[in-house]
Amino acid sequence: MTKRSFGKYFDDQRDRIVKDMQNKNTELYVAWREDFDKRQAALSVLRKLTPVGPKEKKLLKEMILKEMK
């Protein structure tokens, strides 16, 4: 596919916009991944806990659900 040119100014402007959007997507992904990793670490700790009774079981379930949000 050939690239249609609308003039040097507009081509440069489009190239800058595309580059900026790619950088923004990378920033958003990195931020999401860091948050995801923190939540997964917290969930793995919570899942290792063993509830003793029904109250602890309910509390643990609530804590897990809260972390998953």
C-alpha positions as CSV (number, residue, x, y, z in Angstrom):
1,M,0.0,0.0,0.0
2,T,1.4,3.4,-0.9
3,K,1.3,6.2,1.5
4,R,-0.8,9.2,0.2
5,S,1.0,12.5,0.9
6,F,-0.9,15.7,1.9
7,G,2.2,17.8,2.0
8,K,5.3,17.8,4.2
9,Y,3.7,19.7,7.0
10,F,0.7,17.4,7.4
11,D,2.8,14.3,6.9
12,D,5.2,15.4,9.7
13,Q,2.2,16.3,11.9
14,R,0.6,12.9,11.4
15,D,3.9,11.1,12.1
16,R,4.3,13.1,15.4
17,I,0.7,12.2,16.4
18,V,1.2,8.5,15.7
19,K,4.5,8.5,17.6
20,D,2.9,10.3,20.6
21,M,0.0,7.8,20.7
22,Q,2.3,4.9,20.7
23,N,4.3,6.3,23.6
24,K,1.0,7.0,25.5
25,N,-0.2,3.4,24.9
26,T,3.2,2.2,26.3
27,E,2.8,4.4,29.4
28,L,-0.7,3.3,30.0
29,Y,0.3,-0.4,29.7
30,V,3.2,0.0,32.1
31,A,1.0,1.7,34.7
32,W,-1.7,-1.0,34.3
33,R,0.9,-3.8,34.5
34,E,2.4,-2.4,37.8
35,D,-1.1,-2.2,39.3
36,F,-1.9,-5.7,38.1
37,D,1.3,-7.1,39.6
38,K,0.6,-5.5,43.0
39,R,-3.0,-6.9,43.0
40,Q,-1.8,-10.3,42.0
41,A,0.8,-10.3,44.8
42,A,-1.8,-9.3,47.4
43,L,-4.2,-12.0,46.1
44,S,-1.6,-14.7,46.3
45,V,-0.9,-13.8,49.9
46,L,-4.6,-13.8,50.7
47,R,-5.2,-17.1,49.0
48,K,-2.4,-18.8,51.1
49,L,-4.3,-17.9,54.3
50,T,-6.4,-20.6,55.8
51,P,-9.6,-19.5,57.5
52,V,-10.3,-21.1,60.9
53,G,-14.0,-20.5,61.2
54,P,-16.9,-19.1,59.3
55,K,-16.2,-15.5,60.3
56,E,-12.6,-15.7,59.1
57,K,-13.8,-17.4,56.0
58,K,-16.3,-14.6,55.3
59,L,-13.7,-11.9,56.1
60,L,-11.1,-13.6,53.8
61,K,-13.6,-13.8,51.0
62,E,-14.4,-10.1,51.3
63,M,-10.7,-9.2,51.3
64,I,-10.1,-11.2,48.2
65,L,-13.1,-9.7,46.4
66,K,-11.9,-6.2,47.4
67,E,-8.4,-6.9,46.0
68,M,-9.8,-8.2,42.7
69,K,-11.6,-4.9,42.0
